């Protein structure tokens, strides 16, 4: 059955490209998705899959009940775009100024739709149920995953798998992790208030620029001098806004940034230490402050058994040397919520191609993917879905 599915995916690869380019040209931002979920739902209905819409808000869930009884496996793709002005120059570039698929979600969606079509054609041979989760708002916390879970998208699901088309990895390679893959992604804002005045008389002021600069520098030591060096962590000041006129000492400075961790203990340690540092610096300068910390997506932590199934399921059709374990990255993904509820695995499908100039990082105005990565992703998702069903069903039979 797997060989038939792989061959059929090859045949439908042009359709996958066409779908991806249609989604790419019509991007919709997080929590603003209307036409994209409607198109997804229509496609799934047309191939005979039961569809539920408005799941958690704007999500779409398709359910394929196989011709033979068995367990349930879910596959997930996300479909939101980013508020970025596209600069790729592609003939199918975004038609909407300031909106762009700059992270590969258009490819994720096309991949899962065509895979659903191929599996639906072989419904009679599927031993169990496959759920296709099309998620909105991955890019913007609180994200669509938690809302869809609360609305029942994982009800009855025994395992879940997903992939991210990933340009840091060359096309033709697949990266997995048995444990940590992506970090928790948090956001913070610091508002500092000093005492403004004339630039010629700084001794009469409390300069918010100076205080903010001192806070920014001091926070760089939170990780290096407080966190175990064997625990990955990042504290980044991403923006610093203060001042106006050239001859006015700033009264207010606003800083914002992100914290990335894998350990909840380290996360809480950093939050506390940041507050201590900010307070200490502001007290020393005679300034006041407000510190707002927002926890974002938790870390993506894979389950070893599911990851091993991913690895083993590819051995019959993919060079094992190109399926390899990768170190974790500090980017975030709300697939983490699914993995907190159901065992599963998330993996990277290489989408970069240096020879073709496909090297721009995710969220860059010139970002794009090597489209053949979609075909590779579809094959791996299809293979692991069938493999997982076989393993789960065999385990159930063994217990009887």
C-alpha positions in Angstrom: 0.0 0.0 0.0 2.8 2.4 0.9 4.5 2.1 -2.5 1.1 2.8 -4.2 0.8 6.0 -2.1 4.3 7.1 -2.8 3.8 6.6 -6.6 0.5 8.5 -6.5 2.0 11.4 -4.6 4.6 11.6 -7.4 1.7 11.8 -9.9 0.0 14.5 -8.0 3.0 16.6 -7.3 2.0 19.2 -9.9 -1.3 19.6 -8.1 0.6 20.2 -4.9 2.6 22.9 -6.5 -0.5 24.6 -7.9 -2.2 24.6 -4.5 0.9 26.0 -2.8 1.1 28.8 -5.3 -2.5 29.6 -4.9 -2.2 29.9 -1.2 1.0 31.8 -1.5 -0.6 34.5 -3.7 -3.5 34.9 -1.3 -2.0 35.1 2.2 -4.1 35.7 5.3 -2.8 36.8 8.7 -3.3 35.0 12.0 -6.9 35.3 13.3 -7.9 36.9 10.0 -8.1 33.7 7.9 -11.4 33.4 5.9 -10.8 32.3 2.4 -8.0 29.9 3.2 -10.0 27.7 5.6 -12.9 27.8 3.2 -10.7 26.6 0.3 -9.3 23.8 2.5 -12.7 22.7 3.6 -14.0 22.6 0.0 -11.0 20.6 -1.2 -11.5 18.0 1.6 -15.2 17.7 0.9 -14.5 17.2 -2.8 -12.3 14.2 -2.1 -14.9 12.6 0.2 -13.5 13.4 3.6 -15.8 14.4 6.5 -15.1 18.0 7.4 -15.7 20.1 10.5 -15.1 23.9 10.1 -14.7 26.7 12.6 -12.8 24.4 15.0 -11.5 26.6 17.8 -12.4 29.6 15.7 -11.0 29.3 12.2 -9.6 25.7 12.1 -10.6 22.9 9.8 -10.5 19.2 10.7 -11.0 16.4 8.1 -11.6 12.9 9.2 -10.9 9.8 7.1 -12.4 6.6 8.5 -10.7 3.7 6.9 -12.3 0.6 5.6 -10.8 -1.5 8.4 -11.1 -0.9 12.1 -8.2 0.5 14.0 -6.6 3.3 16.0 -6.5 7.0 15.1 -3.6 9.1 14.0 -3.6 12.8 13.4 -1.5 14.9 10.9 -1.3 18.7 11.3 -0.6 21.6 9.0 -0.9 25.4 9.7 -2.1 28.0 7.2 -1.6 31.5 8.4 0.8 34.1 6.9 2.9 36.9 8.3 2.7 40.8 8.2 5.7 41.1 5.9 6.0 42.8 2.5 7.1 40.2 0.0 10.3 40.8 -2.0 10.8 37.5 -3.7 9.8 38.6 -7.2 8.0 35.3 -7.7 5.3 35.2 -10.4 2.9 33.9 -7.8 4.0 36.4 -5.1 1.5 37.8 -2.6 -1.3 39.9 -4.1 -1.8 41.7 -0.8 0.7 44.4 0.4 2.2 43.8 3.8 1.1 40.1 3.9 3.3 37.2 3.0 3.7 33.4 3.4 7.3 33.8 4.8 7.4 30.6 6.8 6.3 27.8 4.5 2.7 27.4 5.8 1.4 27.6 2.3 3.5 24.5 1.6 2.4 22.7 4.7 -1.2 23.1 3.7 -0.7 22.0 0.1 1.3 19.0 1.4 -1.4 17.8 3.7 -4.3 18.3 1.3 -2.7 16.2 -1.5 -1.7 13.5 1.0 -5.3 13.5 2.2 -6.5 13.0 -1.4 -4.1 10.0 -1.9 -5.2 8.4 1.3 -8.8 9.0 0.6 -8.4 7.1 -2.7 -7.2 4.1 -0.7 -9.7 4.5 2.1 -10.7 0.8 1.9 -7.2 -0.3 2.8 -6.7 2.1 5.7 -6.7 0.2 9.0 -8.1 2.9 11.3 -8.8 6.6 11.2 -6.6 9.5 10.0 -7.4 13.0 11.1 -6.2 16.0 9.1 -5.8 19.1 11.3 -5.5 22.4 9.4 -4.6 25.0 12.0 -5.0 28.7 11.9 -2.9 31.3 13.7 0.4 29.5 14.4 2.4 32.7 14.2 0.6 34.7 16.9 0.1 33.7 20.5 -2.0 32.3 22.0 -2.1 30.5 18.7 -4.7 28.3 17.1 -3.5 24.9 18.5 -4.8 25.3 22.0 -8.1 26.6 20.8 -8.6 23.7 18.4 -7.6 21.2 21.1 -10.1 22.7 23.5 -12.7 22.4 20.7 -12.0 18.7 20.4 -9.7 18.2 17.5 -7.7 15.6 19.4 -10.7 13.7 20.7 -10.0 10.0 20.1 -6.6 10.6 18.6 -3.9 8.1 19.7 -0.8 9.7 18.0 0.0 12.9 16.2 2.7 13.9 13.7 3.6 17.1 11.9 6.5 18.6 10.0 7.9 22.1 9.2 9.4 22.8 5.8 12.8 24.1 7.0 15.2 26.0 4.8 18.2 25.8 7.1 18.3 22.1 6.1 18.9 21.2 2.5 16.1 19.7 0.4 16.4 15.9 0.5 17.1 15.7 4.2 14.8 15.2 7.2 15.8 16.1 10.7 14.2 14.7 13.9 14.7 14.7 17.6 13.8 12.1 20.2 13.2 14.8 22.8 13.7 18.6 22.6 13.2 20.1 19.1 11.9 23.7 19.5 12.0 26.1 22.5 9.3 27.8 24.5 8.8 31.3 23.1 8.0 34.1 25.5 7.6 37.8 25.2 8.4 40.7 27.6 8.0 44.5 27.7 9.8 46.9 30.0 8.6 50.4 30.4 11.1 52.7 32.2 10.2 56.1 33.5 12.8 58.7 34.5 12.7 62.4 34.7 13.0 64.4 31.5 14.6 67.8 31.0 16.9 69.9 28.8 19.7 68.2 27.1 22.1 71.0 28.3 21.3 70.2 31.9 21.4 66.4 32.3 22.3 66.7 35.9 18.7 67.7 36.6 17.2 64.7 34.9 17.0 60.9 35.2 17.8 59.9 31.7 15.6 57.0 30.5 18.0 56.3 27.6 20.9 55.7 30.1 18.7 53.6 32.4 17.3 51.6 29.5 20.8 51.0 28.2 22.0 49.8 31.6 19.0 47.5 31.9 19.7 46.1 28.4 23.4 45.4 29.1 22.6 43.9 32.5 20.0 41.5 31.1 22.7 40.1 28.8 24.2 38.5 31.9 21.1 36.8 33.1 21.8 33.7 31.0 25.6 33.8 31.1 25.9 34.2 34.9 22.7 32.6 36.2 21.7 29.7 34.0 23.4 26.3 34.0 25.7 26.4 30.8 24.2 23.0 29.9 20.7 24.4 29.7 19.9 26.3 26.5 18.4 29.7 27.1 18.2 33.0 25.3 17.3 36.5 26.5 17.1 39.0 23.6 16.3 42.7 23.6 14.7 43.1 20.2 13.5 46.8 20.4 14.4 49.9 22.3 12.4 53.1 21.8 13.1 56.4 23.5 13.5 60.1 22.8 12.4 62.6 20.3 14.0 66.0 20.0 17.8 66.2 19.9 18.0 68.5 22.9 15.6 66.8 25.3 16.6 64.1 27.8 14.2 61.3 27.5 11.8 60.6 30.3 10.5 57.3 29.0 12.1 54.3 27.4 10.3 51.2 26.2 12.2 47.9 25.7 10.8 44.6 24.4 12.2 41.2 23.6 11.9 37.5 23.8 13.1 34.7 26.1 13.6 31.1 24.8 14.0 28.1 27.1 13.3 24.4 27.2 13.1 23.9 31.0 10.2 25.3 33.0 12.6 25.6 35.9 15.0 27.7 33.8 12.1 29.8 32.5 11.0 30.7 36.0 14.5 31.4 37.1 15.0 33.8 34.2 11.7 35.6 34.9 12.7 36.2 38.5 16.2 37.2 37.7 15.1 39.7 35.1 12.8 41.3 37.5 15.6 41.6 40.1 18.0 43.1 37.6 15.5 45.6 36.2 14.5 46.7 39.7 18.1 47.0 40.8 19.2 49.1 37.9 16.2 51.4 38.0 16.5 51.8 41.8 20.2 52.7 41.3 19.3 55.5 38.8 16.2 56.7 40.6 13.8 55.6 37.8 10.6 53.5 38.0 9.6 50.7 35.8 6.9 48.3 34.7 7.8 44.7 33.7 5.3 42.7 31.7 6.1 39.0 30.9 3.9 36.9 28.7 4.5 33.1 28.4 4.1 32.0 24.9 4.1 28.5 23.4 5.7 25.8 25.5 8.7 23.9 24.2 8.2 21.2 21.5 9.2 18.0 23.2 8.9 14.9 21.0 8.0 11.4 22.3 10.8 8.9 21.6 8.6 6.0 20.5 6.8 8.2 17.9 10.1 9.6 16.7 11.5 6.1 16.2 8.4 5.2 14.2 9.1 8.2 12.0 12.6 7.0 11.4 11.7 3.4 10.8 8.8 4.3 8.5 11.1 6.0 6.0 13.6 3.2 5.7 11.9 1.5 2.8 11.8 4.5 0.5 14.3 7.1 1.7 18.1 7.0 2.2 18.6 6.5 5.9 21.7 8.7 5.8 19.4 11.6 5.0 17.1 11.1 7.9 19.1 12.1 10.9 19.0 13.5 14.4 19.3 17.3 14.7 20.1 19.6 17.6 17.2 21.6 19.0 16.5 25.1 17.7 15.4 28.1 19.7 12.5 29.0 17.5 9.0 28.3 18.8 6.0 26.3 17.5 2.5 25.7 19.0 2.6 22.1 17.9 3.9 21.8 21.4 0.3 21.9 22.7 -0.6 18.8 20.7 2.3 16.9 22.1 1.3 17.8 25.6 -2.0 16.0 25.0 -1.1 13.1 22.7 2.1 11.3 22.1 3.7 12.2 18.8 6.6 13.8 16.9 7.3 16.9 15.0 10.2 17.0 12.5 11.9 19.2 10.0 11.8 18.5 6.2 14.7 20.2 4.5 13.5 23.0 2.1 16.7 24.9 1.3 18.6 24.8 -1.9 21.8 26.8 -2.1 22.3 26.3 -5.8 18.8 27.8 -6.5 19.4 30.7 -4.1 16.8 29.4 -1.6 18.8 30.3 1.4 16.8 33.1 3.0 15.8 32.5 6.6 12.2 32.1 7.8 10.3 35.4 8.2 12.5 37.1 5.6 10.9 39.2 2.8 12.7 37.0 0.3 11.9 33.7 1.9 10.8 30.8 -0.3 11.1 27.0 -0.3 12.3 24.4 -2.7 8.9 23.0 -3.7 10.1 19.4 -4.0 10.4 19.5 -0.2 6.5 19.3 -0.1 6.6 16.0 -1.9 9.2 14.6 0.5 7.2 15.9 3.5 4.0 14.3 2.2 5.8 10.9 1.7 7.1 11.0 5.3 3.8 12.0 6.8 2.0 9.4 4.9 4.5 6.7 5.8 4.6 7.5 9.5 0.8 7.6 9.7 0.4 4.1 8.2 3.3 2.8 10.3 1.9 4.2 13.5 -1.5 2.7 12.8 0.1 -0.7 12.1 2.1 -0.5 15.4 -0.9 0.7 17.5 -3.2 -1.9 16.0 -0.7 -4.7 16.5 -0.3 -3.6 20.2 -4.1 -3.7 20.6 -4.3 -7.2 19.1 -1.5 -8.4 21.4 -3.4 -7.4 24.5 -6.5 -9.2 23.5 
